[in-house]
Amino acid sequence: METTRIHGGTLTFADKGHQYHWNDERVEHTVSGICGDGYPSKFAIAAGWAAKMIRQELLQELTDQEIIGFDDPTEAEAWAKHVCSAHTRVRDAAGGAGTTFHDYMERHAQGLQPELPEEQPARRSAEALRDWYDANVAQAISVERLVYNPHFEYAGKLDLFAELKTGGNFVFDFKGVTDLKYDPKPGHVGQGVAYCMALALEGVPVDGFILMEVERASGRLRVTRYDNLEREFEAFEWALNLVRYRPQGIEM
């Protein structure tokens, strides 16, 4: 359980259930939840990626076993379910790698000199993030900081708030992505900007948001800076309104 005093109240966070409470009342909407559910997503990209992962798994299964044959139909059904869940296994593995390089960068920003992750793709992702951080960041101001916006009643935990060597204090968010040929996801931008606006309400000077995306397979890094916080926050407000929206129909 993590606790912080801000805005004259108490914000707590529990890993179990990923729950936030403001003055002992549960915060219904989190920054990550709003950005995951409130922003539009291109279904074709996700569906195409899932189909690709399943196709690759199927080809590998056929290569390994040469001929697939089942005497029991239930065995065939179980095999089909396994193959068709390939995309969820890839997603979960990517999530695990993301947690690993997030943990590494948290400790690195705190000056703890952690060991690099041993497994790929977490190792190459951590190396890319670390190298840019060391070259560009003057000092970390806070790491894994809890924030709350009492006006819009959302809570979250930012990755990093730091000062650049060139000047200015910025919120940072680390993201692992599949392919950098796509533009940054609007929800990823909204997440960082929501943290910025929450900090600003605390009276903390914030100069902008920096999104750091690392391509897992290659370790390539894309760093994008956002200075027009008001414009980006407008989209976050719309996303929050959409998440809160409930149709008010009358059953006939």
SVG drawing of the C-alpha trace seen along z (x, -y; Angstrom):
<svg xmlns="http://www.w3.org/2000/svg" viewBox="-43 -26 68 68">
<polyline fill="none" stroke="black" stroke-width="0.4" points="0.0,0.0 1.4,-3.4 0.1,-6.6 0.7,-10.3 -0.8,-13.6 -1.9,-16.0 -4.7,-18.6 -5.4,-18.5 -6.3,-14.8 -4.9,-11.4 -4.4,-9.3 -3.6,-5.6 -2.7,-2.9 -2.9,0.8 -1.3,3.1 -4.0,5.7 -6.8,4.8 -4.8,1.7 -7.1,-0.4 -6.8,-4.0 -8.6,-5.6 -9.1,-9.3 -9.9,-10.0 -10.9,-6.3 -13.3,-6.5 -12.4,-4.5 -11.4,-6.5 -13.6,-5.1 -11.4,-6.2 -7.7,-5.8 -5.5,-7.4 -4.6,-4.1 -8.2,-3.0 -9.4,-6.2 -6.7,-6.1 -7.3,-2.4 -11.1,-2.7 -11.8,-6.2 -9.6,-6.8 -10.5,-5.3 -8.4,-2.4 -8.0,-1.1 -9.5,2.4 -7.9,3.5 -4.4,3.0 -5.1,5.1 -7.0,7.8 -4.3,8.0 -1.6,8.3 -3.5,11.1 -4.0,13.0 -0.3,12.7 0.7,14.1 -1.7,17.0 -0.4,17.7 3.2,17.7 2.3,20.1 0.4,22.4 3.3,22.5 5.7,23.3 3.5,26.1 3.3,27.6 7.1,27.3 7.8,28.9 5.3,31.8 5.3,32.2 1.9,33.8 -0.9,32.9 -3.2,35.9 -5.6,36.5 -7.4,39.7 -9.5,37.9 -11.6,34.8 -11.1,33.2 -7.3,33.2 -7.8,31.4 -10.0,28.8 -7.4,28.3 -4.7,27.8 -6.8,25.4 -7.5,23.3 -3.8,23.3 -2.8,22.1 -5.5,19.4 -4.4,18.0 -0.9,17.2 -1.6,13.5 -2.5,13.4 0.7,15.2 2.7,12.8 0.9,9.9 1.4,11.2 5.1,11.8 5.4,8.2 3.7,7.0 6.2,8.9 9.1,7.4 7.6,4.0 7.3,4.4 10.9,5.6 12.3,2.6 10.0,0.2 11.4,1.6 15.0,1.3 14.5,-2.4 12.8,-3.2 15.9,-1.9 18.3,-3.5 16.6,-6.9 17.0,-6.6 20.7,-6.1 20.7,-2.5 22.8,-1.0 20.6,2.0 21.7,5.0 20.3,5.0 17.6,7.6 19.0,10.8 16.2,11.8 15.3,10.2 13.5,8.0 13.6,6.4 17.4,6.1 17.6,4.2 14.6,2.0 16.3,1.1 19.6,0.3 17.9,-2.0 16.0,-3.9 19.0,-4.1 21.4,-5.5 19.0,-8.3 18.2,-9.0 21.9,-9.3 22.6,-11.6 19.7,-13.9 18.4,-14.0 20.0,-16.2 18.2,-14.7 15.1,-12.7 12.7,-14.8 10.3,-11.9 9.8,-8.3 6.6,-6.3 4.8,-9.3 1.1,-9.1 -1.1,-11.9 -4.7,-12.9 -6.8,-15.4 -9.6,-16.6 -11.4,-18.6 -11.8,-15.5 -11.5,-12.9 -8.9,-10.6 -5.8,-9.1 -2.6,-7.5 1.0,-6.8 3.6,-8.4 6.8,-6.7 9.2,-9.6 9.3,-13.4 12.7,-14.8 14.8,-17.8 16.4,-17.9 20.0,-19.0 18.8,-21.6 16.4,-22.9 12.7,-22.3 10.9,-19.8 9.0,-17.0 6.8,-14.0 8.2,-10.9 6.4,-7.7 8.1,-4.5 6.3,-2.4 7.2,0.8 5.7,1.0 5.6,3.6 6.4,1.3 7.6,-2.3 6.1,-2.7 2.9,-3.7 2.3,-7.1 2.3,-7.4 -1.0,-6.2 -3.3,-9.0 -4.0,-7.2 -0.3,-7.1 -0.1,-10.9 -3.2,-11.4 -1.8,-9.4 1.3,-11.6 -0.6,-14.8 -3.1,-13.8 -0.2,-13.3 1.1,-16.8 -2.2,-18.5 -2.5,-16.7 0.9,-17.8 0.2,-21.4 -2.8,-21.4 -0.4,-20.7 1.5,-23.8 4.4,-21.9 6.0,-23.6 5.6,-21.3 7.1,-22.2 5.7,-19.3 5.5,-15.6 8.1,-13.3 6.9,-9.9 9.7,-7.3 8.7,-4.4 11.1,-1.5 10.5,1.0 10.9,4.4 12.3,6.5 15.0,4.0 15.6,1.8 15.1,-1.3 13.9,-4.3 11.5,-7.1 11.3,-10.1 8.5,-12.7 8.1,-15.9 4.6,-17.5 4.5,-21.1 0.9,-22.1 -0.6,-20.4 -3.9,-22.2 -4.6,-21.0 -3.7,-17.4 -5.7,-17.5 -8.9,-18.4 -8.7,-15.0 -8.3,-13.4 -11.4,-15.2 -13.4,-13.8 -12.0,-10.3 -13.0,-10.7 -16.5,-11.9 -16.9,-8.8 -15.8,-6.4 -18.3,-8.0 -21.1,-8.1 -24.1,-5.8 -26.9,-5.8 -30.2,-6.9 -32.8,-4.9 -36.4,-3.8 -37.3,-0.2 -40.5,0.3"/>
</svg>
